[in-house]
Amino acid sequence: MKAMKHILRLLVVIIAGITMTGCYSHRVIGLLQEPGKHKIPEYEKDSVHEPYRIHVNDEIIYRLITMDETISKVLGANQGISNTQYANSYRVYKDGTIDLPFLPPIHVEGLTVEEAQDTVKAAFREIIPDADVKLALYNKTFTVIGDIRSGEYYIYKENMNIFEALAETGDLMNSGDRRHVRIIRPNGDEEPEILEFDIRSNSIIDSKYYYIYPNDVIYVARTKDSFVKLASYTGFLGLITSSVSLLISVLNYSTTLSK
């Protein structure tokens, strides 16, 4: 009987521990919470969205449009095309320049995509008066790692924000540490910038942590106490029910033996 009593005490301790541990609450995983509550931080607004500036090793795509038949024939012979449009991608070298057909090296590092487009168009118009250029960034992606569906994702719109980026991954895991989300942002040849923030705060909107840029790496660590958390209240109640059922069975068995 003493052994039975020890078992009963152990089961009571387990159930009590489960009850105290509980599940993931809104306070822990909820987004857009008011700053100040539950130690939710408040971030300063940064209403001006800075456009992305081209870095070394970026890939540039451009399209040259002209009605000049001679240029069209040359481009068609080189690329197997017969129209007046020419598109290809070029890497930005360590000196910040790109090499384009018919042109000397053009410096584009530090320019926005729009500024680079105007620069390339001006260079082409020195030899092709009616030249028009459409330029874009080829490597327009961000990477997600950690307690989330890791992978590389495409930035499908201008001014993409952190919530839209995480939605592409299928959202954060419940065990993901929302208090210490990190963005690792390349900074050319200098050390990358690391931005750490609490994504639960609604003040993140329009802050410096809000927008995602090409080549960003988003890292979400696993919370230290995730191994004692349950994914949902359904699982929590199921575990409690199973424990209580086991306790009742042991009590019935103990009573039968004592008769």
Secondary structure, DSSP 8 states (H G I E B T S, - for coil): -HHHHHHHHHHHHHHHHHHHH-B--HHHH-SSB-TTGGG-------------B--TT-EEEEEEE---HHHHHHHHHHHT--SSEEEEEEE--TTSEE--TTS--EE-TT-BHHHHHHHHHHHHHTT-TT-EEEEEES--EEEEEESS--EEEE--STT-BHHHHHHHTT---TTB-GGGEEEEEEETTEEEEEEEE-TTBGGGTTSTTSB--TT-EEEE-B-TTGGG-BS-HHHHHHHHHHHHHHHHHHHHHHHHHH-
